[in-house]
Amino acid sequence: MPWSNSNYPPAFKNLPAKPRAKAIAQAEAIRKSCVADGGDEERCSRTAIATALRNVKAEGIDVQGIQLAEPRRLSQIKENFDAGVYGIDVAVDINHDHRSGAAGWIKSLEVGPSSTQPEKSALFAQVEWTDHGREMVGRYKYISAEFGPYTDPETGKTTQDVLKAATLTNRPFIKGMQPVAVEEERIEVLREGDYIHPILGDLVITTEEPETSEVDHMNLEEALRGLGIELEDGEDAATKLTETVTSLRDEIADLKEKLAEVPPVTAEEVQEKNVELEELNSQVVKLSETVKALETSNQALSAKLFEAERDAFLEAAVQAGKVLPKELDGYKKLYAADKEATVALIETLDPKVDLETHGSDEGKEMTLEEKVLAKADELQKSDTDLSVEDAILQADKLVRGDA
């Protein structure tokens, strides 16, 4: 989902309003461009967040001076490991996928100076590698720790800073640590410092205990609101977030299992389906052309039927003496403009002429219809924009009004 002032990475939440708006705009532009170039969404997002924060810091905003979220304590992670809080042995998997089998098992943890930055403390693990893991080391160069709050399903108690797994990866969250080597007695899995986490945002890893958990609780609530989740009265934020994350992970696992059950599709099958689709498209085009031809034919037939009905009606009117032959063109136009009105008009007419021939019409008084047509002719001569149909209708009203 695109980032905006109402939906942005948690890493930006502690920035002042104007620098935050600028960072959001920069990060979204970088993320969008990276994805458009074929980049992985998660990786593009991390790069965009880190770049935008560096730009903000370069402009004089004290990013490091802002209270960071979710302090994680190395010493507490070790204590919880030693106490067996997680309830099972902690495995080393491959690229965050536990289904591929354990690459190793973490036997113990200790805190000591970082292998690459001795001025900082780090968490080291003693790993018992499996044959599978020995084969994978080399393909995967680094190790990354998975840690966070854990809720015991039996007691409901939530414990912060629990090591849940470690994974062999080529894209570790914390950069600059020593590469993995199976011959090393201990391996650095986590280092003290301030980081930008792709989900939690700003993150502090320290050996010190925080003075208060108020900031943690506030940030957990903000994280939940970012997911569209509001806490009920008396509900613990950490427990709710853990339940939410667990539920999401279960959904992801279910989706992966369903995807694994979907039979693979071969290139030949895809080609066959494409051929079938092309044939269907061809049939649709032909049917569309046939429908258009039928519609055109139907329109022509309807027009012919209309004309036949009109001619038959007017011919009957002529035979009955109600319409003179010279009036046919005018009545045809009236019929086309308003069939029902024209039929009603002609049906009310009296016969105009005796169908027998009695000599010249000179000196004979004009019939009502002749008067209407004569008046219509006058109206058209005085108003050249007046149509024949409108002229006859107006003339009929005028003549009948004078009669």
SULFENHU-V676887 format. One record per residue. N is the residue number from 0. PHI is phi as a letter, one per 40 degrees, with the letter a starting at -180 (* if undefined). Layout:
<<N/PHI> <N/PHI>>
This chain:
<<0/*> <1/d> <2/c> <3/a> <4/c> <5/b> <6/a> <7/a> <8/c> <9/d> <10/c> <11/c> <12/c> <13/c> <14/c> <15/d> <16/d> <17/c> <18/c> <19/c> <20/c> <21/c> <22/c> <23/c> <24/c> <25/c> <26/c> <27/c> <28/c> <29/c> <30/c> <31/c> <32/c> <33/c> <34/c> <35/c> <36/c> <37/g> <38/c> <39/c> <40/d> <41/c> <42/c> <43/c> <44/c> <45/c> <46/c> <47/c> <48/c> <49/c> <50/c> <51/c> <52/c> <53/c> <54/c> <55/c> <56/c> <57/c> <58/c> <59/g> <60/c> <61/c> <62/c> <63/c> <64/c> <65/c> <66/c> <67/c> <68/c> <69/f> <70/c> <71/b> <72/b> <73/c> <74/c> <75/c> <76/c> <77/c> <78/c> <79/c> <80/c> <81/c> <82/c> <83/g> <84/c> <85/c> <86/g> <87/b> <88/c> <89/c> <90/c> <91/b> <92/b> <93/b> <94/f> <95/g> <96/b> <97/c> <98/c> <99/c> <100/g> <101/c> <102/c> <103/a> <104/b> <105/c> <106/c> <107/a> <108/b> <109/a> <110/b> <111/a> <112/c> <113/c> <114/c> <115/b> <116/b> <117/d> <118/c> <119/b> <120/c> <121/a> <122/b> <123/b> <124/b> <125/c> <126/b> <127/c> <128/c> <129/c> <130/d> <131/c> <132/c> <133/c> <134/c> <135/c> <136/c> <137/h> <138/c> <139/b> <140/c> <141/b> <142/b> <143/b> <144/c> <145/b> <146/a> <147/i> <148/c> <149/b> <150/b> <151/c> <152/c> <153/c> <154/c> <155/g> <156/c> <157/b> <158/b> <159/c> <160/f> <161/b> <162/c> <163/b> <164/a> <165/b> <166/a> <167/c> <168/a> <169/b> <170/b> <171/c> <172/c> <173/c> <174/c> <175/g> <176/c> <177/c> <178/c> <179/c> <180/a> <181/c> <182/c> <183/c> <184/c> <185/a> <186/b> <187/c> <188/b> <189/a> <190/b> <191/c> <192/i> <193/b> <194/b> <195/b> <196/c> <197/c> <198/b> <199/c> <200/g> <201/c> <202/a> <203/b> <204/b> <205/a> <206/c> <207/c> <208/c> <209/c> <210/c> <211/a> <212/c> <213/c> <214/c> <215/d> <216/c> <217/c> <218/c> <219/c> <220/c> <221/c> <222/c> <223/c> <224/c> <225/c> <226/c> <227/g> <228/b> <229/b> <230/c> <231/c> <232/d> <233/g> <234/c> <235/c> <236/c> <237/c> <238/c> <239/c> <240/c> <241/c> <242/c> <243/c> <244/c> <245/c> <246/c> <247/c> <248/c> <249/c> <250/c> <251/c> <252/c> <253/c> <254/c> <255/c> <256/c> <257/c> <258/c> <259/c> <260/c> <261/c> <262/c> <263/c> <264/b> <265/c> <266/c> <267/c> <268/c> <269/c> <270/c> <271/c> <272/c> <273/c> <274/c> <275/c> <276/c> <277/c> <278/c> <279/c> <280/c> <281/c> <282/c> <283/c> <284/c> <285/c> <286/c> <287/c> <288/c> <289/c> <290/c> <291/c> <292/c> <293/c> <294/c> <295/c> <296/c> <297/c> <298/c> <299/c> <300/c> <301/c> <302/c> <303/c> <304/c> <305/c> <306/c> <307/c> <308/c> <309/c> <310/c> <311/c> <312/c> <313/c> <314/c> <315/c> <316/c> <317/c> <318/c> <319/c> <320/g> <321/c> <322/b> <323/c> <324/d> <325/c> <326/c> <327/d> <328/d> <329/c> <330/c> <331/c> <332/c> <333/c> <334/c> <335/c> <336/c> <337/a> <338/d> <339/c> <340/c> <341/c> <342/c> <343/c> <344/c> <345/c> <346/c> <347/c> <348/c> <349/c> <350/d> <351/c> <352/b> <353/c> <354/c> <355/c> <356/c> <357/b> <358/g> <359/c> <360/c> <361/c> <362/g> <363/c> <364/c> <365/c> <366/c> <367/d> <368/c> <369/c> <370/c> <371/c> <372/c> <373/c> <374/c> <375/c> <376/c> <377/c> <378/c> <379/c> <380/c> <381/c> <382/b> <383/c> <384/c> <385/c> <386/c> <387/d> <388/c> <389/c> <390/c> <391/c> <392/c> <393/c> <394/c> <395/c> <396/c> <397/c> <398/c> <399/c> <400/c> <401/c> <402/c>>
